[in-house]
């Protein structure tokens, strides 16, 4: 099954990394220097997908693919791995973790059963690699590699495996209220405010809110992205309303802006 455009793309990336005839910027890049671009391009694809822009999704996914190819090319130059070995490892993993497709065909299996089986196979793989499912091996530095809110969610999911978790969302609400009170107590001492302590308490509050989201079966990262999107949408609508009524936002105080903001909120609720 030929993929001429993909083969052309691989050749283009290799040319960019050519020691004599390549691009100076591309030649300077390392796995470490490219990390921020992989994150940026992934989030740009996420944004395009959330806004249902197929053409932008196509473009942004191409940018993500470029990062993958650059990393593979750099690794190939160092004889660590290459695109072919990455493809082999991934294909083997997919086949191994989908026995209902590639071994004994099972068309009756449910999505939840697929996920359970996937987790079991992952645990078996870790055990065979010496990563035993023991509390001392439960967490590692990789748990901190995600955006902070996502990390908190993942840490909570792992804690649940050894039953180091709250029983239900109601119990977590009590923790959230407790952490919120501790933050308020710290903020109340105006004469001896300590930014480090306040940061500590605020972090505890955010962590507990992430756990509440998990117990409610809500992805906190998605929830916050939704809140960000909602804020920007409302702000743009507020600006349009202010301009429609011939007012100037730069001359308004907080109370005046809140009046317009609340009008937009009420309109959305209707």
N, C-alpha and C positions, 0 to 999 in steps of 0.2 A: 504494500500500500504506500505509494509515493507521496511525499509532502514537499513539493518543489519550493513553495514559499517559505516553509519552515527551514529547509536546507539553505535557502538563500539568506535567511535571517541569521543563521548560525555562521555562515561565511562572512556576513557583514560585521558581526560582533568580533570575530577572529581578526578581521582586517583592522578594526579599531584598536586591537591590542597588539598589532604587529610591531615588533621591536624597532624596526627602522622606518616603516611607512605608516604607522598608526597615528592615532590622535594623542597629543601630549597629555590632555586631561585624563583620558581613559587609561593611559599607561601608568599614570600616577596612582590609580585607585587600588585599594586593597579590600579584603573582606571587611575589615573594620571601618574603613572610610565610606563604604557603600551601605552600611547598615541603615543609616538615617533615610536614605533614598528608598530602600525597600519598605520601610514603615510609611513614608509619605505616599508612595505610589499605591500601597495597599489601602490606605485610608481614602485616597482619591477615588479608587475603584469602588470602595464601600459607599462613598457619597453618591457617585453616579448611579449605583444600583438602587440605593434608597430612593433616589429621585426618578427612577425608571427612565434613564436616558441611554438607550441601547448603543447609540453611536459613541457616546462618551465612555460607556462601559467597554466597548471594543478597544478604544484608544488607551484607556487607563490599564486594562488588562494586558495590553501590549507592553506598556511601561513596566508592569510587574514582571512580565516574561523577560524583558531586557535585563532586569536585575538578576533573575535566575541564571540567565545565560552568561552574564558577566562573572558571577561567582563560579560557575562551572569552568569557564575559560581560565580564570585566575588559578583555580585549583589544578586544572590540567597542566598548566605551565609549571606548577610545582610538583607535578606527578602525585598529587594526593587523591584526586578523583576527577571524573569528567562527566559530561552530559549522559554518556552511555551507561556509566556505572550508577549514576543517580536514577536513571530510568529503570535499570534492572532492579535496584533495591526497592524502589517504589512499587513496581509491578509485582515483585515477589511478596511484598507486604500486603498489597491489596488482595492477591490470590489467597494468601494464608489467612487473612482476616474475613474472607467471604467464602467460607466452605459451603454455604447454602447455594452459592452460584457456581463455584468452580470444582467442587468435589461431589457431594450428593445434592443434586438439585432439589430445592424445597421452595415451591411457589406459595406455600401456605404460611410461611413465617411472617410474623408481624414486625413493625418497625421497632417496637420496644424489645422484642426478642433479638433482633439484629444488634441493637445497642448493647444488650446484656452479653451476647456472645462476643462482641468486639472487645468489651472490657475483660472478659475471661481470657481471651486469647492474648491480650496485652499483658495481663498478669502472668500468664504462662511464659511469655517471651522474657519478661523481666526476671522471672525465677531462673530460667535457663541461662540467663546472662549474669547470674549472681546477684541480681537486684531483688532480693527476697522481700516479700510483702510483710516486713517487720516495721514497727513504729519508728525505729531508728533510721530506716531507709525511706520513710514516707515522704519527707520533704527534702528538697535540694535547691541549689541556687537557681535552677531552671524555673522554679515557681515564682521567682521575682523578675522573670524576663518579659512578662506581659505588661501592658499599661496597668497602673496601680489598682484601679477599680476591678479590672479583670483578674488580677493576681489575687485580690481579696476573695473574689468569688471562687477561684480555683482552690485556694487554700482551704476554704470552708468545705468544699466538696470532698477534699482529701481527708479532712478531719472527721467527716461523717463516716468514712470507711472504718474507723476504729471506734466509732460511737462517742467521739469527743465532740459532742454537738448538742444543741438544744432540741427538745422534743418537738416543738412546733413554733409557728410564727408568733403566737401569743407570748411565749417565753422570751423571744428575741425582742419583741416590742418593749418589754421591761428593761432589757439591756440597753436598747437605744435610748430610752427615757433616762436611765441612770447615767449613761455617757453624756447625754445632753446637759443634765444637771451638773455634772462635774465640770463641763466646759463653762457653763454659766457661773459656777462658783469661782472658777479661775479668773474669769473676765470681771467679776464683781470687785476684785481687789485692785482698784485703779491705781492706788499709790504704790503697788509693788507688782505691776504687771510683768510677767516673764514670758517672752515670746516663745522660748523653748518649751515651757510647760503648756502654753496655749496650743502650740503646734502638736504636742503630744496628745492632748485631750481631743483636739479636732480630728487627729488621725484615728483615735479610738472610736470616735463617733462615726466617721465615714466607714470604718471597717465593720462596725456593728450594723450599719444601714445596708451594707453589701450583703451581710449574712441574712438580714431580714428579707431582702430581695430574693435570695436563694431559696429561703423557706416558702416564699410566695410563688416560687417557680418563675421568677422574672429575672432576666439577664440585666444586671445593674448597668453595664456598659451601654446596652441598647436603650435602657430607660433614660439614662443621662443624655445620650445622643438625641433622643426624642425631645427631651426638655430643652436642649440647646436649639434644636430646629424650631420648636414652638416659640421660644423667646424671640428668635430672629424674625419669624413670620409676624408675630404680634408687633414687634418694633417697627417693621416696614409698614404695616397697616396703620400703626399709630402716626408715623410720619406722614403718610398719605392723608390721614384725617386732619392732621394739623395744617397741612398745606391747603387742603380743601377749604378749611375755615379761615384761610388767610392769616394764620398765626405764625410765629417764629419760635421754633424750639430753642434756639440759642438764647432767647430772652426770657425763657421760662424757668421757674424754680421747680424743685422736686414735687411740691404739692400740685402744681398746675399740670405737670407731666403725668402724675399719678391719675389725675382726673381723666385724661385721654386714655391712659393705659386701661383703666377700669371700664371705660366705655367699650374698648375693643374686646376685653374679656367677656363682658356681658353679651356683646354681639355674637361671639363664638359660641357661647353657651346656648343661645337661642337657636 
